[in-house]
Amino acid sequence: MANHLTRFNPFGDLARFDALRDFDDVFRNFRLAVPSAEANAPRITLDVNENDQAYVVSAEVPGAKKEDVKVSVEGNTVSIRVETRRDNENKQGDAVLRRERYYGVQSRAFSLPHDIDDAGATAKYADGVLELTLPKKSGRDGAKILEIQ
């Protein structure tokens, strides 16, 4: 049985230890950050104004086409969804030197203090700006206040 014993050397692994090996691995896959199409993707920014009858929302959606913009209204919640497609292609003669494509979906949802009369709501889109006119539903002014008896 003594023939099957092996000598344990607690310093064997330390003799093969290279302290800087792991440090070099950190930088081996390091790449400089290159701006991507996603970094340049448009974001939906909003301005919301209120008067006695309605809310007026101006949303910037640059680079989108009118048919790619979808707006839904449910109660007091408004959702805006924009699909954006961009194709850039640089050609020199018949050879394509560079082709960049971007496809993305931006969405934005927000709630208003009053319910919206969706039958009277209107939307216009021109020059990268979506303008929504959202009339308040008559009969209720937001939360109902109960009279305490």
Secondary structure, 3 states (H helix, E strand, C coil): CHHHCCCCCCCHHHHCCCCCHHHHHHHHCCCCCCCCCCCCCCCCEEEEEECCCEEEEEEECCCCCHHHEEEEEECCEEEEEEEEEEEEEEEECCEEEEEEEEEEEEEEEEECCCCECCCCCEEEEECCEEEEEEEECCCCCCCCCCCCC
